[in-house]
C-alpha cells in the first residue's frame, strides 16, 4: 500500500496527527474547509459534552483542529466515526486528516504518514501506598511488567 502525504500539524505542542495526500494546504484553501476525522471517546483529547443544551465534541484535539483550520483560513468539519474506521476513511478521502489520539504502529506506518508527536504520554500503574511493599517493578522493557512479591490472598 502506498503512503499518503499532506498536512502535517507539527507546530503544535500537545499522540500524533495522521495525514492524507494531495497538494498540501492549497486544496483545502480552495475548497474552503478541512475535514478532520476523530473518534470522540478519548477524553481529554476528544469527547462529547453538552454546551447550551447541545451535544458538542470538545477536547485538546478539537482545539488543535480548530486552530489549524483557522490558520489555513478555512472552516473545520469534524467527522466522527469509530476509531477502527479512521484510517480507512483517510485512505478513501472521506477525511483529510485524523486528529484522534492515534499512536504510531508499524502497521499504521505502512498505510499513512504521521506528523511529529504533539503529545507525550506516560502511562503508569496506580496502587495504594499500603500495597507498595508487596509490589516489585521489573526492569523497564518494551512491555513493562510488575510481579507481586507474594501471591494475593484468595477471595472468599
N, C-alpha and C positions, 0 to 999 in steps of 0.2 A: 504494500500500500504506500502511496505517496504521502509526503509531508505537506501540510497546509501551512502557509505563512501569511503574515499580515500584521495586524495591530499588535503591538507589544506594550502593555501597560507597565513599563519598567520604572517609571518615575514616581511610583507610589511606594511608600514605606509601610505596608501592612502585611500560606499556601501559594498559589500560582494562578496566572491567567492563561487560558488556552486560546490560541489564536487561529484564525482561518485565512484562506487565501484571497487574492485579489490584488488590487492596485493601491494598497495602503489606505491612507485616510481619504484620498480623493473620491473613491466610490461612495463612501458614506456621506461626505460633504455634498456631493451632487444629489444623492438620494434624499438627504435631509434628516436621516435618522440612523441610529445604531441599534441593532437587535442583540441584546445580551441574554444568553441562556443561563438559568440558575435553577437550583433545587432549594426552595426556601424552607429548609428544615434543619438548618445548622446554625443556631444562634451561638454567638452574636454576629456571625458573618452575614447570614441572610435568614430571615424568619418572618412570619406573619404576626401582625398586631392590629389592634383596632384604633384608628385615629379618626376622631369626629364621626364615629359610627360606621366608618368604612374599613373593610379589611384591606390592609396595606402591607406590602413587602418592604421591610426595612433591614438595616444592618450595615456593617462596615463595607461589605462587598457592594451593596446597593449604593452607598455614599460614594465609593470609588467609581462605580459605573456612571453615576450622575456627573461627577467631576470630569471624567474622561469625555463624555458626550458634550458637556458644556465647553470644555477646552477645544473640542473639534467644531463647535458651533452647530451642533445637530441635536435633535430630540432623542431621548432614550426610550426604547421599548424593551421592557422586561418580558421574557418568555419563560414562564415557569414550567418545569417538567420533572419527571423522575430523574434522579441523579444518574442512573444507568443509561438513560436515553440521551444525555447531553452530548457525548462525543459523536454519536450518530447524527444528531441534529446539526452539529457543527460541520461534519463532513458532507452532509447533503444540503448545506447552505440555508438551513431553516433558521439558524442564528449566525451572527457574525463573530461572536466570541463567547467564551464561557468564563464567568467570574463566579465561582461557586465552591470555594474552599477545596479545590481539587489538588491532590498531591501527584507529583510526577512518579510514574512507574515505568519500567522497561516496555511493557505492552502499550501503554498510552503514548510513550515517546515514538513508537513505530507508526502511530496514526496521526498525531498532531504535534504542533510546536508549542512549547511552553515559554512564558515570559520568565524573567528573573523572579525569584521569590519575593513576595510582598508581605509575607507573614512567616515568622519563625516561631514554630510551636514547640513546646517542650511538654510532652505527656509524662505524667507522674502517677504513681500509685499512692493513695492516701490510706493511712492506717491510724488507729487510735494510738496515742502516745503510750498508753499502758501496754500495747502489744509489741512495741518496738523491740523489746528484749527477746521476743520469740521469732523474729524475722531476720534472716541474714541475706543481704543483697549479694548476688553473684557478680563476678566481673562483668563490666559492660561489654556487650556484644551486639550483633545486628538484631538479635532477638533477646531483649533483656528478660531475665527470669529471676524469680525470688523463690526461696525454699524455706519452709518452716523449720525451725531448729528441732521441733518435735511435732509429732502428728497431732492435729487438732482433736479435741475431745469429741467423742461420738455424741450426737444429739439424742435426746430421749424422746 
